[in-house]
Amino acid sequence: MRLVHNQRVAYLVVGGINTLIGLGIFVLVHELFGDRVGYMGSLVISYAFAIVIAFTMHRRFVFKVTGHLLRDLVRFASVQVSSLAINAVLLPLLVEVVGLPPVLAQTAATGLTVVISFFAHKYFSFQRDLAPGNPGDLVER
């Protein structure tokens, strides 16, 4: 990630890795437990695992912030839950109305949530006051 200096590019790289991990978890859960939890259950379970991985990677490699770990985690999780809500609306629409298979529908829904999440994380989850004298609040942008 040292080679990626542009924050948007880093976000896309890390987001791509997270998306593949999240989608992989979704597929795994859907294949193993889909008959019991359905595609919506698979979505929630995959989000729970993906949030922890994504938080760590975004905090360290994309937004490069320190301090305020708990605040960042709560904000990050709230953005992810909002993304989950958007995804929870899109997924059934794409499956039930459009007729896409669940894995393809989830892949398509991810595109919109990626764009929304970048701005939410940049300006909310990892936002720092740029006032001098606040340790852990300065960040490269």
C-alpha positions as CSV (number, residue, x, y, z in Angstrom):
1,M,0.0,0.0,0.0
2,R,3.0,2.3,0.3
3,L,3.0,2.6,-3.5
4,V,-0.5,4.0,-3.5
5,H,-0.4,7.6,-2.4
6,N,-3.7,8.8,-3.7
7,Q,-6.4,8.3,-1.0
8,R,-9.2,7.5,-3.6
9,V,-6.9,4.9,-5.3
10,A,-6.0,3.4,-1.9
11,Y,-9.7,3.3,-1.0
12,L,-10.5,1.4,-4.2
13,V,-7.6,-1.1,-3.7
14,V,-8.5,-1.7,0.0
15,G,-12.2,-1.6,-0.9
16,G,-11.6,-4.1,-3.7
17,I,-9.8,-6.5,-1.3
18,N,-12.6,-6.0,1.3
19,T,-15.3,-6.5,-1.3
20,L,-13.7,-9.8,-2.5
21,I,-13.4,-10.9,1.1
22,G,-17.0,-9.9,1.9
23,L,-18.3,-11.4,-1.2
24,G,-16.3,-14.6,-0.5
25,I,-17.8,-14.7,3.0
26,F,-21.3,-14.1,1.5
27,V,-20.8,-17.0,-1.0
28,L,-19.4,-19.3,1.7
29,V,-22.2,-18.6,4.1
30,H,-24.9,-18.7,1.4
31,E,-23.6,-22.1,0.1
32,L,-23.2,-23.6,3.6
33,F,-26.2,-22.1,5.4
34,G,-28.3,-20.4,2.7
35,D,-31.1,-23.0,3.0
36,R,-31.4,-22.1,6.7
37,V,-30.7,-18.4,6.8
38,G,-31.6,-17.3,3.2
39,Y,-29.7,-14.7,1.2
40,M,-30.6,-11.9,3.6
41,G,-29.1,-13.9,6.5
42,S,-26.1,-14.6,4.4
43,L,-25.8,-10.8,3.8
44,V,-25.9,-9.9,7.5
45,I,-23.4,-12.6,8.6
46,S,-21.0,-11.6,5.8
47,Y,-21.3,-7.9,6.8
48,A,-20.5,-8.7,10.5
49,F,-17.2,-10.4,9.5
50,A,-16.3,-7.9,6.8
51,I,-16.8,-4.8,9.0
52,V,-13.9,-5.9,11.3
53,I,-11.6,-6.5,8.5
54,A,-12.6,-3.4,6.6
55,F,-12.2,-1.1,9.6
56,T,-8.7,-2.3,10.3
57,M,-7.6,-1.9,6.6
58,H,-9.3,1.4,6.0
59,R,-8.0,3.0,9.2
60,R,-4.5,1.9,8.6
61,F,-4.0,2.0,4.9
62,V,-6.5,4.5,3.5
63,F,-7.3,7.2,6.0
64,K,-4.1,6.7,8.0
65,V,-5.5,8.0,11.3
66,T,-4.4,7.4,14.9
67,G,-6.2,7.9,18.2
68,H,-10.0,7.8,18.8
69,L,-10.1,4.1,18.1
70,L,-13.5,3.5,19.7
71,R,-15.1,6.6,18.2
72,D,-13.8,5.6,14.8
73,L,-15.1,2.1,15.1
74,V,-18.5,3.3,16.2
75,R,-18.7,5.7,13.3
76,F,-17.3,3.2,10.8
77,A,-19.8,0.6,12.0
78,S,-22.7,3.1,11.6
79,V,-21.7,3.8,8.1
80,Q,-21.4,0.1,7.3
81,V,-24.8,-0.5,8.9
82,S,-26.2,2.3,6.7
83,S,-24.6,0.6,3.7
84,L,-26.1,-2.7,4.9
85,A,-29.6,-1.0,5.0
86,I,-29.1,0.3,1.4
87,N,-27.9,-3.2,0.4
88,A,-30.8,-4.8,2.2
89,V,-33.2,-2.8,0.0
90,L,-31.3,-3.3,-3.2
91,L,-30.6,-7.1,-2.8
92,P,-34.3,-8.2,-2.7
93,L,-35.2,-5.8,-5.5
94,L,-32.5,-7.3,-7.7
95,V,-33.3,-10.9,-6.8
96,E,-37.2,-10.7,-6.6
97,V,-38.0,-8.0,-9.1
98,V,-35.1,-8.1,-11.6
99,G,-34.6,-11.8,-11.3
100,L,-30.9,-11.9,-10.7
101,P,-29.3,-14.8,-8.8
102,P,-28.4,-13.8,-5.2
103,V,-24.6,-13.8,-5.8
104,L,-24.8,-11.6,-8.9
105,A,-27.4,-9.3,-7.3
106,Q,-25.1,-8.9,-4.3
107,T,-22.2,-8.1,-6.6
108,A,-24.2,-5.4,-8.4
109,A,-25.5,-3.8,-5.1
110,T,-21.9,-3.5,-3.9
111,G,-21.1,-0.9,-6.6
112,L,-23.4,1.7,-5.2
113,T,-22.5,1.2,-1.6
114,V,-18.8,1.5,-2.4
115,V,-19.2,5.1,-3.7
116,I,-21.5,6.2,-0.8
117,S,-19.2,4.6,1.8
118,F,-16.1,6.4,0.6
119,F,-17.5,9.8,1.2
120,A,-19.2,8.8,4.5
121,H,-15.9,7.3,5.8
122,K,-13.8,10.3,4.6
123,Y,-16.1,12.9,6.1
124,F,-17.5,11.1,9.1
125,S,-15.9,7.9,10.2
126,F,-12.3,9.0,10.1
127,Q,-12.8,12.8,10.1
128,R,-10.2,14.7,12.2
129,D,-10.1,18.2,13.4
130,L,-7.2,19.8,11.8
131,A,-6.5,22.0,14.9
132,P,-2.9,22.0,16.1
133,G,-2.3,20.6,19.5
134,N,-4.9,17.8,19.3
135,P,-2.8,14.6,19.5
136,G,-4.0,12.0,17.1
137,D,-6.2,14.4,15.3
138,L,-3.9,15.4,12.5
139,V,-4.1,13.4,9.3
140,E,-2.6,13.6,5.8
141,R,-5.3,14.3,3.3
